[in-house]
Amino acid sequence: MNIKRSLLTIIVCFSLLATNAVYGQLENNILKQKDSVNLNDTQNVNYNFEVFNFYRNTEYFDIIEKGQTYFGSMVQGYLKYNPHKNIMIKVGFITRHDFGSTKLNTVQPIVSISYFKHKWRYNFGMLQGHMNYGFIEPMYNIDRAITNRIENGIQGIYTGKTFTFNNFLVWDEPTYRTTTNQERFVTGFTSEKTIYNKSKNLISFPLQGSLCHRGGQLNPNPNPIYSRINVAYGLKWRSNISPYLTLKTEHYFLHARDFSPTISQPFLNGNANWHSFSLKYKHIEWMINYWHGREYQSPVGTQIYNNYNIYDIYLNRQSRKMLMSRILFSQKLNKGTCIDLRLEPFYDFEYGRFQYNYSCYIKFIIEDKLFKIKK
């Protein structure tokens, strides 16, 4: 018990020192999927090949979520064709192999059409999903970068100098007249408005929202229909002290509401607040997070922030308070290869013990021109 108190004291002291060195959301660049249209690529056929190795281990012992391990590799390849300066077409595949298994966990096609106009980008098919949306972790599960690497649907992205907006619909599960399952989809948006950007300081106002739905009218199914909404808003501040040193802070307030015809989880409404401080020097970022959730739930949020176990609703706690300390190392090894290491311990005040997770990601990408289609 004395060891636990000592560790908690160390974390609290570090957090107090960090209040002047401040960020909330870890930079998840390695988990994102990036591409862009280039005027010089018109009528070009390019290939893109990506190997993404992951090792994510969560040592959780709480009733809210039990620890698990993701350990494996993904291979993604597609052809990219730009028939017009504003249009990009992708066709390819992605596979996921979990180590220890002799079979592929996932084999999934990649098909998308993207249209670019002024400051907008519209995607139909494969989206720039999961971490690309810009959600904070309590709103959208970081594990979906592994479990749902390809998200399909429709998406509109606006990128301006002082305002960004990302609106999407992910179709997770279809239903047919010959099946008995229910359709599932997630729709939502993220936005951010810069309200101050001078003297190496930037202040912005983020607003995020999501709607998760399961239901449909085609087939009888004993599972109850649900529609659940989550909203988050807050304030962000970043200060670029030098080319190598950045201080950040983020503060969010979150609300959850269940609009289902029949409530099938223990909490109708919920609220939470999330405060984060970080210091980044070159390739290393150190962060402190404080979370307080009361009856909060998000069907697609990172599970550890919920107030009940999504696999067993009778396992729940009305209030949760957690203090997290995180350290992240991220670096490009060469033009196409990058590595990301992170350790994330936290103390749960209600549970009364330390828990932690650690991850290692390595990504290799190669992209080049195959040939040009002549008109």
Residue pairs with C-beta under 8 A, 6 or more apart in sequence:
4 353
4 354
7 347
7 354
8 323
8 347
11 288
11 323
11 325
11 345
11 347
12 323
14 288
14 325
15 277
15 288
15 290
15 323
15 325
18 277
18 278
18 279
18 286
18 287
18 288
19 277
20 247
21 247
21 277
21 278
21 279
22 237
22 247
22 248
22 249
22 276
22 277
22 278
22 279
23 238
23 246
23 248
23 249
23 250
23 276
23 277
23 278
23 280
23 285
23 287
24 136
24 236
24 248
24 249
24 250
24 251
24 252
24 274
24 275
24 276
24 277
24 278
24 287
24 289
25 136
25 137
25 250
25 276
26 285
26 287
26 326
26 328
26 342
27 280
27 285
27 328
27 330
28 131
28 142
28 145
29 330
29 338
29 340
30 330
30 338
30 339
30 340
30 361
30 363
31 130
31 131
31 142
31 145
31 340
31 361
32 128
32 131
32 132
33 128
33 129
33 132
34 128
35 48
35 80
35 88
35 128
37 82
37 85
37 86
37 87
37 88
37 114
37 116
38 82
39 85
41 80
41 82
41 369
42 82
42 83
42 84
42 85
43 82
43 83
43 372
43 373
43 374
43 375
44 81
44 82
44 369
44 370
44 371
44 372
44 373
45 79
45 80
45 81
45 369
45 370
45 371
45 372
45 373
46 79
46 80
46 81
46 367
46 368
46 369
46 370
47 77
47 78
47 79
47 80
47 367
47 368
47 370
48 76
48 77
48 78
48 79
48 80
48 90
48 92
48 365
48 366
48 367
49 75
49 76
49 77
49 365
49 366
49 367
50 74
50 75
50 76
50 77
50 363
50 364
50 365
51 73
51 74
51 75
51 76
51 363
51 364
52 73
52 74
52 75
52 76
52 149
52 361
52 362
52 363
52 364
53 72
53 73
53 74
53 361
53 362
53 363
54 70
54 71
54 72
54 73
54 74
54 146
54 359
54 360
54 361
55 69
55 70
55 71
55 359
55 360
55 361
56 69
56 70
56 71
56 143
56 146
56 357
56 358
56 359
56 360
57 67
57 68
57 69
57 70
57 71
57 357
57 358
57 359
58 65
58 67
58 68
58 69
58 304
58 357
59 67
59 355
59 356
59 357
60 66
60 67
60 304
60 355
60 357
61 67
61 353
61 355
62 304
62 348
62 351
62 355
63 309
63 315
63 316
63 317
64 303
64 304
64 306
64 307
64 308
64 309
64 315
64 316
64 317
64 320
65 303
65 304
65 306
65 309
67 355
67 357
70 98
70 143
70 146
70 147
71 98
71 99
71 100
72 96
72 97
72 98
72 99
72 105
73 96
73 97
73 99
74 94
74 95
74 96
74 97
74 146
74 149
75 94
75 95
75 97
76 92
76 93
76 94
76 95
76 110
76 149
77 92
77 93
77 94
78 90
78 91
78 92
78 93
78 110
79 90
79 91
79 92
79 370
80 88
80 89
80 90
81 88
81 89
81 90
81 91
81 373
82 88
82 89
83 89
86 115
86 116
86 117
87 113
87 114
87 115
87 116
88 113
88 114
88 116
89 112
89 113
89 114
90 110
90 111
90 112
90 113
90 114
90 125
90 126
91 109
91 110
91 111
92 109
92 110
93 107
93 108
93 109
93 110
94 106
94 107
94 108
94 110
94 149
94 150
95 104
95 106
95 107
95 108
96 104
96 105
96 106
96 146
96 149
97 104
97 105
98 105
106 149
108 150
110 126
110 150
111 125
111 126
112 123
112 124
112 125
112 126
112 127
113 123
113 124
113 125
114 121
114 122
114 123
114 124
115 121
115 122
116 122
119 158
119 159
119 160
120 156
120 157
120 158
121 156
121 157
121 159
122 154
122 155
122 156
122 157
123 154
123 155
123 156
123 157
124 154
124 155
125 152
126 150
126 151
126 152
127 151
127 152
127 153
127 154
127 155
127 168
127 170
128 155
128 157
129 144
129 148
129 150
129 151
129 155
129 168
129 170
130 140
130 142
130 144
130 145
130 148
130 149
130 151
131 142
131 145
132 166
133 140
133 166
133 168
133 188
133 190
134 164
134 166
134 190
134 192
134 206
134 208
135 188
135 190
135 208
135 210
135 232
136 208
136 232
136 250
136 252
136 274
137 301
137 302
137 305
138 232
138 252
138 254
138 272
138 274
138 291
138 293
138 296
138 298
138 301
138 302
138 305
139 208
139 210
139 230
139 232
139 254
139 298
139 300
139 301
140 210
140 300
140 301
140 302
141 147
141 300
141 301
141 302
141 303
142 302
143 302
144 151
144 300
148 172
151 170
152 170
152 171
153 168
153 169
153 170
153 171
153 185
154 168
154 169
155 166
155 167
155 168
155 169
156 165
156 166
156 167
156 168
157 164
157 165
157 166
157 167
158 164
158 165
158 166
161 194
162 193
162 194
162 197
163 191
163 192
163 193
163 194
164 190
164 191
164 192
165 189
165 190
165 191
166 189
166 190
166 191
167 188
167 189
168 187
168 188
168 189
169 185
169 186
169 187
170 185
170 186
170 187
171 183
171 185
172 184
172 185
172 186
173 181
173 182
173 183
173 184
173 185
174 183
175 181
175 182
175 183
175 216
175 218
175 219
176 218
177 218
177 219
179 219
180 219
180 220
180 221
181 219
181 221
182 214
182 215
182 216
182 219
182 221
182 223
182 225
183 213
183 214
183 215
183 216
184 212
184 213
184 214
185 212
185 213
186 210
186 211
186 212
186 213
186 299
186 300
187 210
187 211
187 213
188 208
188 209
188 210
188 211
189 208
189 209
189 210
190 206
190 207
190 208
191 206
191 207
191 208
192 204
192 205
192 206
192 207
192 236
193 204
193 205
193 207
194 202
194 203
194 204
195 203
195 204
195 205
196 202
196 203
197 203
200 239
200 240
200 241
201 237
201 238
201 239
201 240
202 236
202 237
202 238
202 239
203 235
203 236
203 237
204 235
204 236
205 233
205 234
205 235
205 236
206 232
206 233
206 234
206 235
206 236
206 250
206 252
207 231
207 232
207 233
208 231
208 232
208 233
209 229
209 230
209 231
209 232
210 229
210 230
210 298
210 300
211 227
211 228
211 229
212 226
212 227
212 228
212 230
212 298
212 299
212 300
213 225
213 226
213 227
213 228
214 223
214 225
214 226
215 225
215 226
215 227
224 260
224 261
224 262
224 264
225 260
225 261
225 262
226 258
226 260
226 264
226 299
227 258
227 259
227 260
228 256
228 257
228 258
228 259
228 260
228 297
228 298
228 299
229 256
229 257
229 259
230 254
230 255
230 256
230 257
230 298
230 301
231 254
231 255
232 252
232 253
232 254
232 255
233 252
233 253
234 250
234 251
234 252
234 253
234 274
235 250
235 251
236 248
236 249
236 250
236 251
237 248
237 249
237 250
238 246
238 247
238 248
239 246
239 247
239 248
240 246
241 247
244 281
244 282
245 279
245 280
245 281
246 279
246 280
246 281
247 278
247 279
247 280
248 276
248 277
248 278
248 280
249 275
249 276
249 277
249 278
250 274
250 275
250 276
251 273
251 274
251 275
251 276
252 273
252 274
252 275
253 271
253 272
253 273
254 271
254 272
254 273
254 274
254 293
254 296
255 269
255 270
255 271
256 267
256 269
256 270
256 271
256 272
256 295
256 296
256 297
256 298
257 268
257 269
257 270
258 265
258 267
258 268
258 269
258 297
264 313
265 297
265 308
265 313
266 295
266 307
266 308
266 313
266 314
266 316
267 295
267 296
267 297
267 307
267 308
267 316
267 318
268 295
269 295
270 293
270 294
270 295
270 296
270 297
270 307
271 293
271 294
271 295
271 296
272 291
272 292
272 293
272 294
272 296
272 305
273 291
273 292
274 289
274 290
274 291
275 289
275 290
276 287
276 288
276 289
276 290
277 287
277 288
278 285
278 286
278 287
278 288
279 285
279 286
279 287
280 286
283 329
283 330
283 331
284 327
284 328
284 329
285 326
285 327
285 328
285 330
286 325
286 326
286 327
286 328
287 324
287 325
287 326
287 327
287 328
288 323
288 324
288 325
288 326
289 322
289 323
289 324
289 326
289 346
290 321
290 322
290 323
290 324
291 305
291 320
291 321
291 322
291 323
291 324
292 319
292 320
292 321
292 322
293 305
293 306
293 307
293 319
293 320
294 307
294 318
294 319
294 320
295 307
295 318
295 319
296 305
296 306
296 307
296 320
297 306
297 307
297 308
298 305
298 306
299 310
303 309
303 310
304 322
305 320
307 316
307 317
307 318
307 319
307 320
308 315
308 316
308 317
309 315
309 316
317 350
319 350
320 348
320 350
321 348
321 349
321 350
322 346
322 347
322 348
322 349
323 346
323 347
323 349
324 344
324 345
324 346
324 347
325 344
325 345
325 346
326 342
326 343
326 344
327 342
327 343
327 344
328 340
328 341
328 342
329 339
329 340
329 341
329 342
330 338
330 339
330 340
330 341
331 338
331 339
332 338
333 339
336 364
336 365
336 366
337 362
337 363
337 364
337 365
338 362
338 363
339 360
339 361
339 362
340 359
340 360
340 361
340 362
340 363
341 359
341 360
342 358
342 359
343 356
343 358
344 356
344 357
344 358
344 359
345 354
345 355
345 356
346 354
346 355
346 356
347 353
347 354
347 355
348 354
348 355
